Amino acid sequence: MIENPLKSLRIKNYYSYLLVLSGFILIISLIYEPTIISQAKLTILSLITIVYGLVEWIRETNFNNFVKHLNHELLVTWEEESAKKGFTEIMDKTWESNFRKKFMKEYKAENLIPDYQIKTWILFIVYLVLLGMVLYFL
């Protein structure tokens, strides 16, 4: 059975919707002169949205790759450390929790998800401020 070659292009995140919508609006704004908002403003808004969508796409891809790498490192390190321990030490839950805490601290991953989410919100607020500035000042 042949797999769908466009499978990786399916829309599954908010920035994907923004990319598609802003691309469509950009094309329409270049062809058709809108009456509600000037063509220049609409084009700039679309370009800002496209850049924001691409930045979020790159950030999420890098974050997911880092998490995959971190999980792989955790597995390899855990196997190496558990090979040095006896069966009773491995069965002791405090060893595993201490190992995970030490690993997360070593790889600076204690606040990985909250930091990513904070940066996402900050970038979104900057995006909204840019949109507001374009609408107000142009």
C-alpha positions in Angstrom: 0.0 0.0 0.0 1.3 3.4 -0.9 1.6 5.9 1.9 0.3 9.4 1.5 3.3 11.7 0.6 1.5 14.7 2.0 1.0 13.1 5.4 3.6 15.2 7.1 1.8 18.4 5.9 -1.4 17.8 7.8 -2.5 20.7 10.0 -2.2 19.7 13.7 -1.0 22.9 15.5 -2.2 26.4 15.8 0.8 27.8 14.0 0.0 25.6 11.1 -3.5 27.1 10.9 -1.9 30.6 11.0 0.6 29.7 8.2 -2.2 28.4 5.9 -4.6 31.3 6.7 -1.9 34.0 6.4 -0.6 32.5 3.2 -4.1 32.5 1.8 -4.7 36.1 2.9 -1.4 37.2 1.5 -2.2 35.8 -1.9 -5.7 37.4 -1.8 -4.3 40.7 -0.7 -1.8 40.8 -3.6 -4.5 40.0 -6.1 -7.6 41.8 -4.7 -7.7 45.3 -3.2 -9.6 45.1 0.1 -11.9 47.8 1.2 -11.8 47.4 5.0 -8.1 47.5 5.6 -5.4 48.8 3.2 -3.5 46.4 1.0 -0.2 47.3 2.5 -1.4 46.7 6.1 -2.9 43.3 5.1 0.3 42.3 3.4 2.5 43.2 6.4 0.1 41.5 8.8 0.2 38.3 6.6 4.0 38.4 6.4 4.3 38.9 10.2 2.0 36.0 10.8 3.9 33.8 8.3 7.2 34.6 10.1 5.6 33.9 13.5 4.2 30.6 12.3 7.6 29.5 10.9 9.4 30.5 14.1 7.0 28.5 16.2 7.3 25.5 13.8 11.1 25.6 14.1 10.9 26.1 17.9 8.6 23.1 18.3 10.7 20.9 16.0 13.9 21.8 18.0 12.1 21.2 21.3 10.8 17.8 20.2 14.2 16.8 18.9 15.8 17.8 22.2 13.3 15.8 24.2 13.9 12.7 22.0 17.6 13.1 22.5 17.1 13.6 26.3 15.0 10.5 26.5 17.6 8.5 24.6 20.4 9.9 26.9 18.2 9.0 30.0 17.8 5.4 28.8 21.5 5.0 28.0 22.6 6.5 31.3 20.1 4.5 33.3 21.3 1.3 31.7 24.9 2.2 32.5 24.1 3.1 36.1 21.8 0.2 36.7 24.4 -2.2 35.4 26.7 -1.1 38.3 24.0 -1.6 40.9 22.7 -4.8 42.5 19.2 -6.1 42.2 18.1 -4.8 45.6 19.5 -1.3 44.9 17.6 -1.2 41.6 14.4 -2.3 43.2 14.7 0.5 45.8 12.6 3.3 44.4 14.7 6.0 46.1 17.7 5.1 43.9 15.6 5.6 40.7 14.1 8.9 41.9 17.5 10.2 43.0 19.0 9.1 39.7 16.3 11.0 37.7 16.7 14.1 39.8 20.5 14.0 39.3 20.1 13.4 35.5 17.5 16.2 35.1 19.8 18.6 37.0 22.9 17.5 35.0 21.1 18.2 31.6 19.3 21.3 32.9 15.9 19.8 32.2 14.1 20.3 35.5 11.8 23.1 34.1 11.9 22.1 30.4 8.2 22.2 29.6 7.4 25.3 31.7 10.3 27.2 30.2 9.1 26.2 26.7 5.5 27.3 27.5 6.6 30.6 28.9 8.7 31.3 25.8 5.7 30.4 23.6 3.5 32.9 25.5 6.1 35.6 25.3 6.5 35.1 21.6 2.8 35.1 21.1 2.4 38.4 23.0 5.2 39.9 21.0 3.4 38.7 17.8 0.1 40.4 19.0 2.0 43.6 19.9 3.5 43.7 16.4 0.1 43.2 14.8 -1.3 46.0 17.0 1.5 48.3 16.0 1.0 47.6 12.3 -2.7 48.3 12.6 -2.2 51.4 14.7 0.8 53.1 13.2 0.4 52.3 9.4 
